[in-house]
Amino acid sequence: MCGLTVFFWSCVSTGAAPQDLYFQAENCYRALCSQPEKMKYRSYWLDCIDKFEAAFRRSPTGPWAPAALFMTGVLYEELYGHSYAPADREKARAAFERIIRDYPKSAYKARSVEAIRKFGADAIVKTVKVDKAETGDARKIYAEAKACYAALSVDPKRKKFRSDWEACIEKSEKAHRLDPSGPLAAAALYMTGSLYEELHAHSFNADDRKKALEIYQQVVDRYPESEYGMKARVGLGLPIDDGPASIDAVIAAAVDRQEASAPETDPGKESAYSTVTGIRFWSNPEYTRVVIDADRETTFVNNLLKKDPSLNLKHQRLYVDLENSRLGDIEKMIPIQDSLLELARAGQYTPDTVRVVVDINSFESYNVFSLQNPFRIVIDVRGKSKGQYLPPPASTPGASPGTASIARQLALGVGRIVIDPGHGGKDYGAPGVIKGVHEKHVNLAIAKCLAEKIRRELGCEVILTRDTDRYLTLEERTAIANTERADLFISIHANAARNHLASGIETYFLNLTTDEESIAVAARENATSKKNISELQSILNDLLQNAKINESSRLATYVQSAVIANVTKSYDRVIDKGVKQAPFYVLIGAHMPSILVETAFISNKMECARLIDPKYQETICRGIVEGIRHYIKETQPTAYFGPVVTEGSGG
């Protein structure tokens, strides 16, 4: 079958990436087919298959997806012709059946149905020479699988745990794999299907049900005359005296049985569940943030699974179990495909637990924490930094190396600054005491002015998290700073209080606090309650990195001093509220020195008028720039020594 090419007869409007990946895979396939000596080796087939699978994963909902999936099935079927390994044909079948199920309107559905029908008479596994010892092992493993199944069937407590079902499934699969044409092959394969079907009765995970149906169909195709072939037909909902099963009939019967077996729900009980409403992510080669959204707060646990070489899995896995939760109508497979993470996937693990699994390529460290209003769980994964440190400067006489900051010891530079105008879009921020004034507009105006001054006066690259009136979640703002590899992160806000006489300027950095006023400010900026702030502080110890706290504290001190000095030159009645610390959501997880500047009280009539005055905005920005300049000068002294002059050889 080598030489098969899939042609598209209409223009494709999607991005080039899936198309490019598809053609790379096709070139791999053509090259393989032109070299018969290589076709004997499994690795060459798998290399081309991996390329088709990559094209599919890049855009599972795009127009190239069914073509890539179809070619995956074609190559597995051709590989089966060389390997005679039942697993290869199973993978081919799975690819074709997925096209039929997930892409019913695709032109590849008919071709997939035809490919499965061709399995027909030769679907019975070709006889493979099996060592007697392996046959004996198959009998032994089958007996273990049977005992495992029997013990599980009478233990209600163990039935609730997926791992117990998977332990039995692993044994039955192995029994079939060891002797696929032996006397117990049909029984072992049917047992695997039965285990998946019973697992579905406890997990309510549609994938378990689909797996059971796929395995029953394999039993019908491979062992049609055995008693297990008859049992599998019953499992598929097909009449026992019918001829070969039509794949369309199998799917129709499966849908009918799935709907009929759907558990009835108690509306009152349903309302007590949290619903997982989405999964989002941001990434660069050294950092990825994944956010799980839910419609209400719930408890959760997370665990990093150690990589088990015996399972032949490519990826280590991190999972988060959301308790008392149901999976909403969301995309369940989220391809990430960066250097750290491969994929995020969600499923209804048990009737009242949603499990989100992240497949990890590599990582240095990770954190999992929750934020409120709305409730969401954040997964931060960090890789090894690829940045290059500059040589440390010569030590200053009398200075203590133990107390010098980490950044100074490594002479880290500041080349890129992310400025975050607080609020935006549907989030108006605090209302101004002057009618029509809203914090989101004031923040944006100051941020734009600040960005221009930093570029002009410091020569740094500046990125704004938003440069228009648009909504961003707090966790997205931090993710932008991290993925852009910012050296500093500055969030711009205006303060507010119920007491309209409250006034002043203050600068915050991330840390624990017991100060009630700071807690109140953080609660307002986080759009949450003081109680939530207290709960957040209980988990912050795991998230705080002392080096960044120290650097953030110094940056905040320089900025606050410079802003007050500049504002007091032009304005009277300026209150210096100082440098403070509080658990602001927008600063959590930032990998760089980060501060939040409260530029004045928008709830105070005098200061609200100042905030909308371009002259005051310019004054605030001048102070922030001077503070950053002082921080850079102290952190990286060589940045202000001017260009190095060398003597020339000539006069």
C-alpha positions in Angstrom: 0.0 0.0 0.0 3.1 2.3 0.0 2.7 5.3 -2.1 -0.8 6.2 -0.8 -1.2 10.0 -0.9 -4.1 12.0 0.5 -5.1 14.9 -1.7 -7.1 18.0 -0.7 -9.3 19.5 -3.3 -10.1 22.7 -1.6 -8.0 25.6 -0.2 -7.2 25.4 3.5 -7.5 28.6 5.4 -6.0 27.5 8.7 -2.4 28.2 9.7 0.5 26.6 7.9 1.8 24.6 10.9 -0.5 21.5 10.7 -0.1 21.5 6.9 3.7 21.7 7.1 3.8 18.9 9.7 1.5 16.8 7.5 3.7 17.2 4.4 6.8 16.4 6.5 5.2 13.2 7.6 4.1 12.4 4.0 7.7 12.9 2.8 8.9 10.6 5.6 6.4 7.9 4.4 7.4 8.3 0.7 11.1 8.0 1.6 10.5 4.9 3.6 8.5 3.3 0.8 11.4 3.9 -1.6 13.8 2.0 0.6 12.5 -1.6 1.1 15.5 -2.5 3.3 14.3 0.1 5.9 10.8 -1.2 5.8 11.9 -4.2 7.8 12.7 -2.1 10.8 10.0 -0.9 13.2 11.8 2.3 14.2 11.5 3.8 10.7 7.8 3.2 10.6 7.3 4.7 14.1 9.3 7.8 13.1 6.8 8.5 10.2 3.8 7.6 12.4 5.1 10.1 15.1 5.1 12.8 12.4 1.5 12.1 11.3 0.5 12.1 15.0 2.2 15.4 15.6 0.3 16.9 12.6 -2.9 15.7 14.2 -2.1 17.0 17.7 -1.2 20.4 16.4 -4.9 21.1 15.4 -7.3 18.2 16.3 -10.2 20.3 15.2 -8.7 21.6 12.0 -9.2 20.3 8.4 -5.9 18.4 8.4 -6.7 16.3 11.5 -8.8 13.5 9.8 -6.2 13.2 7.0 -3.3 12.9 9.5 -5.3 10.4 11.7 -6.2 8.3 8.6 -2.6 8.1 7.6 -1.6 7.1 11.1 -4.0 4.2 10.8 -2.7 3.3 7.3 0.9 3.2 8.5 0.1 1.1 11.6 -1.8 -1.4 9.3 1.2 -1.5 7.0 3.5 -2.0 9.9 1.3 -4.9 11.0 2.0 -6.5 7.6 5.7 -6.6 8.6 5.5 -7.1 12.4 2.4 -9.3 12.7 2.1 -7.7 16.1 -1.6 -7.5 17.1 -1.0 -4.2 18.9 -0.2 -2.5 15.6 -3.4 -3.6 14.0 -5.3 -2.5 17.1 -3.8 0.9 16.8 -4.7 1.1 13.1 -8.3 0.1 14.0 -8.4 2.7 16.8 -7.3 5.4 14.4 -10.0 4.5 11.9 -12.7 4.2 14.5 -11.8 7.6 15.9 -12.3 9.1 12.5 -15.7 7.4 12.2 -16.6 8.6 15.7 -15.1 12.1 15.9 -15.2 13.2 12.2 -18.5 11.8 10.8 -18.7 14.5 8.1 -15.2 13.9 6.9 -14.5 12.2 3.5 -12.2 9.9 5.5 -15.1 8.3 7.4 -16.1 6.1 4.4 -12.4 5.2 3.8 -12.0 4.3 7.4 -15.1 2.1 7.4 -13.8 0.4 4.3 -10.4 -0.1 6.0 -12.0 -1.7 9.0 -14.1 -4.0 6.8 -11.0 -5.1 5.0 -9.8 -6.5 8.3 -12.8 -8.9 7.9 -11.5 -12.4 7.2 -7.9 -11.5 8.0 -8.9 -9.8 11.2 -8.2 -13.0 13.0 -4.7 -12.5 14.2 -2.1 -14.2 12.1 -0.5 -17.2 13.7 2.7 -16.3 15.4 5.2 -18.7 16.8 4.9 -18.6 20.5 7.4 -20.1 22.8 6.1 -22.8 25.1 7.4 -20.8 28.1 5.4 -17.8 26.9 2.3 -19.9 26.6 2.8 -21.1 30.1 3.2 -17.5 31.2 0.0 -16.5 29.4 -1.9 -19.2 31.4 -0.4 -18.0 34.6 -1.1 -14.3 33.9 -4.6 -15.2 32.8 -5.2 -17.0 36.1 -3.9 -14.0 38.0 -6.1 -11.7 36.0 -9.1 -13.8 36.7 -8.3 -13.9 40.5 -7.8 -10.1 40.5 -11.2 -9.6 38.8 -13.0 -12.0 41.2 -11.5 -10.3 44.3 -12.4 -6.8 43.0 -15.9 -7.9 42.1 -16.7 -8.6 45.8 -15.0 -5.6 47.3 -17.2 -2.5 47.2 -14.5 -0.2 48.7 -11.9 -1.2 46.1 -14.3 -0.7 43.3 -14.2 3.0 43.9 -10.5 3.2 43.0 -9.5 3.4 39.4 -6.0 2.0 40.1 -7.5 -1.3 41.3 -9.4 -1.7 38.0 -6.3 -0.8 36.0 -4.2 -3.4 37.9 -6.6 -6.2 36.7 -6.8 -4.7 33.2 -3.0 -4.8 33.0 -3.0 -8.5 33.8 -5.7 -9.4 31.3 -4.0 -7.4 28.5 -0.7 -9.0 29.2 -2.3 -12.5 29.1 -3.7 -11.8 25.7 -0.5 -10.2 24.4 1.7 -13.2 25.4 -0.4 -15.6 23.4 -2.8 -13.9 21.0 -3.6 -17.1 19.1 -3.7 -19.4 22.1 -6.6 -21.2 23.8 -7.2 -18.4 26.3 -6.7 -15.4 24.0 -10.4 -14.8 23.4 -11.2 -15.1 27.1 -8.4 -12.7 28.1 -9.4 -10.1 25.5 -13.1 -10.3 26.4 -12.1 -10.0 30.1 -10.3 -6.7 29.3 -13.5 -5.4 27.6 -15.6 -6.4 30.6 -13.2 -4.7 33.0 -13.4 -1.5 31.1 -17.2 -1.7 31.0 -17.5 -2.2 34.7 -15.0 0.5 35.3 -17.2 2.8 33.4 -20.1 2.0 35.7 -18.1 3.6 38.5 -16.1 6.3 36.7 -18.8 7.5 34.3 -15.9 8.3 32.0 -17.0 8.0 28.4 -13.5 7.0 27.3 -13.8 3.8 29.4 -17.1 2.9 27.7 -15.6 3.5 24.3 -12.6 1.4 25.1 -14.9 -1.5 26.2 -16.8 -1.3 22.9 -13.5 -1.2 20.9 -12.3 -4.3 22.6 -15.6 -6.1 22.2 -15.4 -5.4 18.5 -11.9 -6.9 18.4 -13.2 -10.0 20.0 -16.0 -10.3 17.5 -13.6 -9.8 14.6 -10.8 -12.1 15.8 -12.7 -14.8 17.5 -16.2 -14.8 15.9 -16.8 -18.5 16.5 -15.8 -18.6 20.2 -18.2 -18.3 23.0 -16.5 -14.9 23.8 -17.3 -13.7 20.3 -21.0 -14.3 21.2 -20.6 -12.6 24.5 -18.9 -9.6 22.9 -21.8 -9.3 20.4 -24.1 -9.0 23.4 -21.8 -6.4 24.9 -22.1 -4.4 21.6 -25.9 -4.7 21.7 -26.0 -6.8 18.5 -28.2 -9.8 17.8 -26.3 -13.0 18.3 -27.5 -14.6 15.1 -26.4 -11.7 12.8 -23.5 -11.8 10.4 -20.4 -9.7 10.7 -21.1 -6.5 12.6 -21.4 -3.3 10.6 -19.3 -0.6 12.2 -22.1 1.9 11.8 -24.4 -0.5 13.6 -21.8 -0.9 16.4 -21.6 2.9 16.8 -25.4 3.4 16.7 -25.8 0.6 19.3 -23.1 2.1 21.4 -24.7 5.5 21.4 -28.1 4.0 22.3 -26.6 2.0 25.2 -24.6 5.0 26.4 -27.7 7.2 26.6 -29.7 4.5 28.2 -27.1 3.9 30.9 -26.5 7.6 31.7 -27.0 8.0 35.4 -30.1 9.9 36.6 -29.2 13.0 38.5 -30.8 14.6 41.4 -31.1 18.4 40.6 -30.6 19.3 44.2 -27.5 17.2 44.5 -26.1 18.4 41.2 -26.2 22.0 42.5 -23.8 21.1 45.2 -21.1 20.1 42.7 -18.5 22.4 41.2 -18.3 22.3 37.4 -14.9 22.5 35.6 -15.5 25.0 32.9 -12.2 25.3 31.0 -8.4 24.8 30.8 -6.1 27.6 29.7 -2.3 27.8 29.4 0.6 30.2 28.6 4.1 29.0 27.9 7.7 29.6 26.8 10.6 27.1 26.8 11.4 27.7 30.5 7.9 28.2 32.0 4.3 27.1 31.5 1.2 28.1 33.5 -1.9 26.0 33.2 -5.2 27.3 34.7 -8.2 25.1 35.5 -11.4 27.1 35.7 -14.4 26.1 37.8 -17.7 27.7 38.6 -17.3 27.4 42.4 -14.8 26.7 45.1 -14.0 23.1 45.8 -11.3 21.0 47.5 -8.5 19.5 45.5 -5.4 17.3 45.7 -2.4 17.1 43.4 0.3 14.5 42.9 3.3 14.0 40.7 3.6 10.4 39.5 7.1 9.0 39.3 8.0 7.7 35.9 7.7 3.9 35.7 10.0 2.5 33.0 8.0 -0.8 33.0 4.9 1.1 31.7 6.8 2.4 28.6 5.3 5.9 29.0 7.0 8.8 27.3 5.9 11.4 29.9 5.9 11.9 33.6 2.5 12.9 34.8 1.2 15.5 37.3 -2.5 15.3 38.1 -5.0 17.4 40.0 -8.2 15.9 41.4 -11.1 18.3 42.0 -13.4 16.8 44.5 -17.2 17.1 44.4 -16.9 18.2 40.8 -18.3 17.4 37.4 -16.7 18.0 34.0 -18.4 20.6 32.0 -18.8 20.7 28.2 -15.2 21.6 27.5 -12.3 20.6 25.3 -10.9 17.6 27.1 -7.5 17.4 25.3 -5.4 20.5 25.3 -2.2 20.1 23.3 0.6 22.3 24.8 3.6 20.8 23.1 6.4 23.0 24.5 9.7 21.9 26.0 8.1 21.4 29.5 4.6 20.1 28.9 3.1 17.9 26.2 -0.6 17.8 26.9 -3.3 18.6 29.5 -6.4 16.4 29.6 -9.5 16.3 31.7 -11.9 13.5 32.6 -14.6 12.4 35.0 -12.3 10.2 37.1 -15.1 9.1 39.5 -18.7 10.1 39.7 -17.8 13.1 42.0 -14.1 13.7 41.0 -12.7 15.5 38.0 -9.1 14.6 37.2 -6.8 16.9 35.1 -3.6 15.3 34.0 -0.6 17.1 32.7 2.0 15.1 30.6 5.4 16.5 31.5 8.4 16.4 29.1 10.8 17.9 31.6 10.8 20.3 34.6 12.9 21.8 37.4 10.1 22.6 39.8 6.3 23.2 40.0 3.6 24.7 42.2 -0.1 24.2 42.4 -2.4 26.7 44.1 -5.9 28.1 43.9 -7.3 31.6 43.4 -10.8 32.9 44.2 -13.6 34.8 42.5 -13.9 33.0 40.3 -12.3 29.8 41.7 -9.4 28.5 39.6 -6.4 26.2 40.1 -3.1 27.4 38.8 -0.3 25.0 37.9 3.1 26.7 37.4 5.9 24.5 35.9 9.4 25.8 35.6 12.3 24.4 33.6 16.0 25.1 33.9 16.8 28.7 33.0 18.7 29.0 29.7 19.7 32.6 30.6 23.5 33.3 30.8 24.8 34.9 33.9 27.4 37.6 33.7 30.6 37.3 35.7 30.1 38.7 39.2 31.6 42.1 39.9 34.7 42.6 42.1 33.7 42.6 45.8 33.5 45.8 47.6 35.8 46.2 50.7 33.8 45.8 53.9 30.8 44.2 52.2 29.5 40.9 53.5 29.1 38.3 50.7 26.5 36.5 52.8 24.2 39.5 53.0 24.6 40.7 49.4 21.6 40.1 47.3 21.6 37.2 44.9 20.9 39.4 41.9 23.9 41.7 42.7 26.2 38.7 43.2 25.3 37.5 39.7 25.2 41.0 38.2 21.8 40.3 36.5 20.9 43.0 33.9 17.5 44.7 33.4 16.7 44.7 29.7 12.9 44.0 29.5 10.2 45.4 31.8 6.5 44.3 31.8 4.1 47.0 32.9 0.6 45.9 33.9 -2.2 48.5 33.8 -4.6 47.1 36.5 -8.2 46.1 35.6 -9.7 46.7 32.2 -12.6 45.7 30.0 -15.5 44.4 32.1 -13.4 45.0 35.3 -13.7 48.8 35.9 -11.6 48.7 39.1 -12.5 51.3 41.8 -14.9 54.0 40.8 -13.6 57.6 41.0 -15.3 60.1 43.3 -15.6 62.3 40.2 -18.4 61.1 38.0 -17.3 59.1 35.0 -13.8 58.4 36.3 -12.8 54.7 36.6 -9.6 53.2 37.8 -9.1 51.0 34.6 -8.7 54.2 32.4 -6.4 56.0 34.8 -4.2 52.9 35.1 -3.9 52.6 31.4 -3.0 56.2 30.9 -0.3 56.1 33.5 1.1 52.8 32.2 1.4 54.1 28.6 3.1 57.2 29.8 5.5 55.1 32.0 6.3 52.8 29.1 7.3 55.7 26.8 9.5 57.2 29.5 11.3 53.9 30.3 12.0 53.3 26.6 13.3 56.8 26.1 15.3 57.3 29.3 16.4 53.8 30.3 16.6 52.2 26.9 14.8 49.1 28.1 12.3 47.1 26.1 8.8 47.5 27.5 5.8 45.2 27.2 2.3 46.2 28.3 0.0 43.5 29.4 -2.8 45.5 27.8 -2.6 48.6 25.7 -6.3 48.9 25.2 -9.4 48.7 27.4 -9.6 44.9 27.5 -10.1 42.3 30.3 -7.3 40.1 31.5 -7.4 37.7 34.4 -4.9 38.4 37.2 -3.1 35.1 36.6 -2.8 35.9 32.9 -0.9 39.1 33.7 1.7 37.2 35.7 1.9 34.6 33.0 2.7 37.3 30.4 5.5 38.6 32.5 7.0 35.1 32.9 6.5 33.9 29.3 8.1 37.2 28.0 11.0 36.6 30.4 10.7 40.0 31.9 13.4 41.3 34.2 11.0 43.5 36.2 7.2 43.5 36.6 5.4 46.6 37.6 1.6 46.7 38.2 -0.1 50.1 38.1 -3.2 50.8 40.3 -5.2 53.5 42.0 -6.2 53.1 45.6 -9.6 53.4 47.1 -11.2 53.5 50.6 -14.7 53.9 52.1 -13.2 56.9 54.0 -13.1 59.6 51.3 -10.4 61.5 53.4 -8.0 58.6 52.9 -5.1 59.7 50.7 -1.5 58.9 49.8 0.9 56.9 47.7 2.2 53.4 48.5 4.1 50.6 46.9 3.7 46.9 47.5 5.6 43.7 47.0 4.5 40.1 47.5 4.8 38.7 51.0 2.8 37.6 54.0 1.3 40.3 56.1 -0.7 40.8 59.3 -1.5 44.5 58.6 -5.2 44.9 58.3 -5.0 47.8 55.9 -2.7 45.9 53.5 -5.0 42.9 53.7 -7.9 45.2 52.8 -6.1 46.6 49.8 -5.1 43.1 48.5 -8.6 41.9 49.0 -9.9 44.7 46.8 -7.3 44.3 44.1 -7.8 40.5 44.1 -11.6 41.0 43.9 -12.0 38.7 46.9 -12.6 38.8 50.7 -10.3 39.3 53.7 -11.1 35.7 54.6 -9.8 34.4 51.3 -6.6 36.5 51.8 -6.0 34.8 55.2 -6.5 31.4 53.6 -4.2 32.3 50.7 -1.4 33.3 53.1 -1.5 29.7 54.5 -0.2 28.4 51.2 2.1 31.3 50.3 5.1 29.8 52.1 5.4 27.2 49.4 5.2 29.9 46.6 7.5 32.6 47.9 11.1 32.7 46.7 13.2 34.7 49.1 15.6 36.0 46.5 12.7 37.6 44.6 11.2 39.0 47.8 14.4 40.7 48.7 14.8 42.1 45.2 11.2 43.2 45.1 11.5 44.9 48.4 14.5 46.9 47.3 12.8 47.8 44.0 9.7 48.9 45.9 11.8 51.0 48.2 13.6 52.8 45.4 10.4 53.5 43.5 8.4 54.7 46.5 11.1 57.1 47.6 11.6 58.5 44.1 7.8 58.9 43.5 7.3 60.7 46.8 10.3 63.0 46.1 9.0 63.9 42.6 5.4 64.4 43.6 6.1 66.6 46.6 8.1 69.0 44.4 4.9 70.0 42.6 2.1 69.1 44.9 1.2 69.7 48.6 -0.6 67.4 51.0 1.2 64.3 49.7 1.1 61.4 52.1 3.9 58.9 52.0 2.2 55.6 53.0 5.5 53.8 52.5 6.5 50.3 51.2 4.2 47.5 52.3 3.8 43.8 51.6 0.6 41.8 50.9 -0.5 38.7 48.9 -1.6 40.2 45.6 -2.8 37.6 43.1 -1.2 39.5 40.2 2.3 39.1 41.8 2.0 35.4 42.7 4.3 33.2 40.7 6.3 36.0 39.1 9.8 34.9 38.4 11.3 38.4 38.5 11.3 41.3 41.0 7.7 42.6 41.0 5.9 45.5 42.6 2.4 47.0 42.7 2.2 50.8 42.8 -0.9 52.5 44.2 -0.5 55.9 42.6 -3.1 57.8 44.7 -6.7 57.4 46.1 -9.3 57.6 43.4 -11.9 57.8 46.2 -10.4 61.1 47.4 -11.7 64.2 45.6 -8.4 66.0 45.4 -6.4 62.9 44.4 -9.0 61.8 41.9 -8.6 65.1 40.1 -4.8 64.6 40.1 -5.1 61.1 38.7 -6.9 62.3 35.6 -4.4 65.2 35.1 -1.7 64.3 32.5 0.8 66.5 34.5 0.3 64.4 37.6 0.5 61.2 35.6 3.8 62.4 34.1 5.1 63.3 37.6 4.3 59.8 38.9 6.0 58.2 35.9 9.1 60.3 36.4 9.4 59.1 39.9 8.9 55.4 39.0 11.6 55.7 36.2 14.0 57.3 38.7 13.3 54.5 41.2 14.0 51.8 38.5 17.2 53.7 37.5 18.4 53.6 41.1 17.6 49.9 41.4 19.5 49.1 38.1 22.4 51.2 39.2 22.7 49.4 42.5 22.0 46.0 41.1 24.3 46.3 38.0 26.9 49.0 38.7 28.7 48.5 35.4 25.6 49.6 33.6 26.4 53.2 34.6 30.2 53.3 34.1 29.8 54.3 30.5 31.4 52.6 27.5 34.8 51.1 27.9 37.5 53.1 26.1 40.6 51.3 24.8 43.8 52.8 23.5 44.2 52.7 19.8 47.4 51.5 18.1 47.8 54.7 16.1 48.1 58.4 17.0 
